[in-house]
Amino acid sequence: MAEFGEILKNIGEFGLFQKVTLIAVSFPNLIQSFIFASFLFFQPDPERHCNTDWILRADPNLTTAEQLNLTLPREEDGTFSRCRMFVPVDWDIGAIRDYGLNETTVCQDGWVYYNLMYESTIVTDFDLICGKAKLVEVIQTVFMVGVLFGSLIFGPCAESFGRKRATQIPVVILFVFVVTAALSPNIYLYLACQFMVGLGAGAYRINCIILSTEWIGVSKRSWGACVTQLFGAVGQCILAGLVYAVRDWRLAQLITAAPAAVAIIYIWFIPESARWLLGRGRTDEAKQLIIKAAAINKRTVPDSLLDKVSPSIGYLIYFDRHIFVITHLYFDMGNLGFNIFMTQLLFGAIEIPALILCMWLLEVFGRKILYIATLLSAGLSCILIIAVPPESHRNTF
């Protein structure tokens, strides 16, 4: 029986066929970072006050200063309340001026926002402030739960239904629910969309690496894992420029959906994993793909080798912790005290040389040693961060 590794040596371990396949399955990772835009790039506590236009019915000629003075209570520091207003009354403007208003209530007709960094965010569109401020954290949690479910559900699905199907379906999920999130009229539909987006992101991130890696020979297998992540790092850098230029979260979501639509078109033409086909006993289909890969790589496969292909070859199982680590770091990015756009750019830029270096280090030291070393260095760095005084990095940029 011929091992699949021996077949790859004959058809090319990392030829044109593998390179095209790798780029094709890596491209959606370029936009995966964009899905964080709507719930990371926002002002958590924007300057605001209750909408008190009700008083304009009594006197439409009131100045803004007069309107605020008559309708808003003040905090202890003398500023207008951000979350409360005086209860509206059906008095004429003279009575309101003479007697004043004393009874307060929560904002009745929404808020007026000002001095905003962005034109529109989920905070301002869904009024995630005052009593609803905690919903921002709920959004992040719901997304992470979606990522977890996507990994747990589509991991086994890749074994049962194939690597190809397990990458195609998540791309469709991402496209549909990124668009739906952009059009969400309320926070509840948006929350449901973020769960599904997280599910698609977690499912695709794992299975695209498996699919690309199973077609690559042992000598270049690190490329399969690292290049897919490299596209994600480049996407993080592009995201900084995207949000800097487009300050509307809904428009940013729709821009994200555009390349996802491109991925949906070509993702149906990517090849299935021949390794998986052999493991499922679908030898004839695997042989056809092997011959096709050899032709694209300008190689030939001896008939004697194809006749010895084993129908019971083991296959690679991969679990990607990267997206969980990256997502957790993402969620605290706004608290670093730096310019949010510069932080985002550095976040992706720093990862690019690390991934390029990782390709070489994996081949030199192997997976086990490098895995242990990187975990230890990351853990030590996290501990050392605690020793840095928070005030030392405020307003750095």
N, C-alpha and C positions, 0 to 999 in steps of 0.2 A: 504494500500500500504506500502511496506517495503522500507525504505530509503537505499541508497547504503552504508552509514556508518554503518547501522545495519548489513548488509551483511558482510562487512569487519570484524566486531567484531566476527562473527561466523566462517569465514574462516581463520582468523588471520590477524591482522592489519599490522604486519611486520614480516611475516614468511619467510621461505626459498624461496618461490615463489617471494615475493617482493624483497628480497635481491639479488637474482640472476638477476632479471630484472633490478634492480637499477645499479648493477655493469656492466651489459651488455650495458646499454644506457650511462653510465658514461665513459666507456673506451675511446670512440673517443675524449672526452674532454682532455684526457691525451696528445694527439698529437695536439690539437688545438693551443697550445702555439707555437708549432714548425713552424707553418705557418708564424710567424712573423720573422723567422730567416733571410730570404733573404733580407729584407729591414730594418732590425734593426742592424744587425751585419755587419757593413761595416765601412770603413774609409771615411768620407765625403769629405775630401780634401787630398788625398794621395800624397806623394812626387812623382814628375813626371817631364818629359820634353817631348817636341815634338819628334817624331821619325824622325831623320834626316839622315837616312841611304843612302839617295840619294847621299851624298857627297862621299860615299865609291866607287862609280863608277869612280870618279876622282882619288882616291887613296885608295885602299883597305887596306893599311897598316897603316892608321891613328890610333893613340891611341884614347881611349874614351875621354880623356881630350882635345886633339887637335880637335876632331870632334865637341865637344860641344862649344869650343871657337870660331870655325869658323862658326857655323851654328845657334847659339842661341843668341838673344839679352839678355842684363842683366837688372834687375830691379834696382830701385834706391838704394836698399840696397846691390847691388853687386851680388846678386844671379841670376842664370839663370832663364829666364822667364818660367813659367809653362804652358802658354797658347799660346805663339807666337813663331815664328821661322823666320829666314831670308828666303826670297823667293829663291827657288832653281834656279840655273843657269847652263847653259851648258858650263862651262869654265873648263880649266885644273886646277889642284891643285895649280900650280905656280901662275896663275892669281888671284885665290881666296886668296892666301896668300898675294900677293902684294897689291891688291886693296881692299880686304875685301868686305863684303856684308853689305848693309845698309837698303834696303827695307824689311819691315817685313810683315808677314801675319799670319793668324791663322794656327794651326797645319793642315798639309795636309795629312799626312799618319798615323794618330793616335798618341798614346803616348807610352812612355816607363815608366813603374812604378817600384819603388824600395822602400826598407825599409817598406814593407807591413806587417800588422798584420795577414792578411789572404792570402791564396793562390789565391783565386778567389772570387770576390764579384760582385754584380750587377753594382757597380760603375766602376770597372775596365773592366768588360766584355762589358758593354754598353757605356763606356766612359761618365758617368754622371758627368762631370766636366766642368769647364769654362762656356760656354754658355748653357750647358745642366744640370747644377747642380740643378736647380729648379725642375727638373723632379723627384728627390727623394721625395720632398714634394707632388708632383702630385700622385706618387705611393701610398703614405699614404692616401691621400684624396680619391683616387679611391677605395682603400680597404674599407675605412669607408663607402663610398656610397654603396658599395656592401653589407656590414653588415646591413645597414639601409634597403635596398631593400629586403634583405633576411628575415628580421624580419617582414616587412610590407606585403610581399607576402605570406610567408609560415605560418604566424600567422592565417589569415583567411582560408588558405588551410587546416590547422589542424582541423578547425571546419567543413569544407565541406567534406574533403576526409579522415579524421581520423588522430589520433596522430601517428600511426604506419607509414603510408605513408609519413607523414611530417618529420619523422626522417630518413627514408630510403633514400629518394631522395637527401637530403643535403649531406649524407655521400658519395654517388656516385659522386656528384658534386665536393666535396672536393678532392676525390682521382683523378678523371680525370684531374682536372685543376692544382692540385699540381704537378702532373707528367708533364703536358704540360708546366707549368711555368719553370720547371727544364730544359726542352729541348728547351726553347724559343730562337730563333736565333737573336731576336731584341727586343728593349724596348717596341714596340707597342703591340706585341703579349703578352709580359710579363704583360703589363698594363691590357689588356683584361682578362688575367688569374687571376690577383689579384682581379679584380672586381668579378669574378665568385667564387673565393676562399672565399672572404668576404661574398658573398651571401650565400654560403653553411655554413660558420661558424656562421653567424647570425641566419640562419634558424634552424640549429641543436641545438644551445645553448638554444634557447627558448623551442623548442618542446621536447627535451629530458627530460627537467625538468617537463614539463606538463605530459608527459607519465608516468614517474616514480612516480610522486606525486599522480596521480589519482588512483593508485593502493594501496596507503599507507593510513592507518587509521589516524585519526586526532591526536592521541597521539604521532605518530612518523612521522608526515608529514614533519617536519623540516629536517629530514634526506634526504628526496627526493630532496629538494632544495640544501642543503649544501654539500651532498656527490658528486653530479654532479660537483659543483664548486671546491670541494676538489681535484678531479682528475685533474682539470685544474691547480691548484696551484702546485701539485706534478709535473705536466708536465713542468711548468716553471723552476723548479729546474733541471729537467733532461735536459732541453734545454741548460742550461749553460754548462753542461758537454759535450753535443753533439757538440756544436759549438766550444768549447775549443779543442776538439779532432779532429773535422772535419772542416778544415778551408776553404773548398770549398763549396760555397753556392748551387751549383747544386747537389752535392752529398748529402748535408744536406736535400735538398728538396726530393730527391729520398728515403732517409732513412725515412723521414716523411711519404711518401706514403706507405711504407711497412706495418706498423700497420693499416693504413687506409684500405688496401686491406683485412686484417683480419676482420676488422669491417664490410666490405661489405658482407663477406660470412655469418656471423651469424646474421646480422641486420635484415635479412628477416624472421628470426624465432622468433623475439620478439613478445610478445602478444599485441594485440590491447587493448586500454583502454575500459574496460567493462562499465565504467561510460559514455564514449562517445557513445558506442553502444546503451546503454539504452536511452540516450538522443536523438538518431536518430531513435528510435523505432525498433531497431534490437535486440529484446529481446531474441530470441532463441540463437543467436551467443553469446550474453552476458552471458546467462545461462551456455553455454558450457565452456566458459572461467572461470566462477566462480567455476564450479565443478572441472575443471582442477587445478585451484589455490588451492582449498581446499584439493585436493588429494595430491599435492606437499607439502602443509603445514601440512599434516596428520590430517586434520579436515574433518568433514562431514557437509553437508548443508541440513537442514531439507527441505523436499519437500514442506512443508507448507510455508516456507519462500520464496523459489524460485517462488512459484505460486503467491506470493504477490509482486513480483518485479515490480516496477513502470516503464513504458516505457518513462516517461517524467521527468527524474531526471536531475537537473541542473549539469553543469560541470564547472570545474575550468578554468579560463582564467588567463594567466600569461604573464607578459611582463618583460623581463630581461634587466635591465639597466646596469648590471654588465659588460657585454662585451664592452659596449660603454665607461664606465669609465676606465676599464683596458686598452683598446686600446689607449685612449688618454694619459694615464700615460706612457704606453709603448713608445709612439712616442717621449717623452721627456727624456727617460731613458739615452740616450747617452750623454745628456748635464749635467748630474749630477756631472761630474768631477771625478768619481770613476773608478776603473777597471771595464770594461764592463761585464766581466764574474762574478765577485763578486757581482756586482749590480743585475744582472739577478738572481743569486742564492738567494740573500736576498729578492728580489722582490717576489719570490714564497714562500720561507721559512717563511716569516713573515705572509703570508696569511693563511698558514696551521693551526697554533694554533687559529687564528681568526675565521676560519670556524668551527673548532671543538668546540670552546667556543660558537659560534653562535647557534649550535644545542641545547645546554642546555638553553641559554638565551631566545631563541624563545619560549621554553616550559614554562619558568618561567614568563617572562614579556609579552609575546604575540608579535604579528607582528607589531602592530601600534606603540607602545611605542619604541620598538627596532629600527624600521625603522626611526623614527624621531630622536632618539638619535644618531644613526650612521651617519645620514646625517649632523646633527649639528656638531658632532665631526670632521667629514671629512672636512667640510667647514671651521671650525676654524683652523684645521691643515694647510690647504692650505693658509689661510691668514697669519698664523705665519711663513710659509716658506718664505714669502716675506721679513720678517725682518732679515733673515739670510744672511749675506754678501756672495756673490758668491765666493770670494777668500778664505773663511774660510774652504771650503770643497774641494779645488783643490788638486790633487795629494795626497789624503788621503791614498790610497792603492798603 
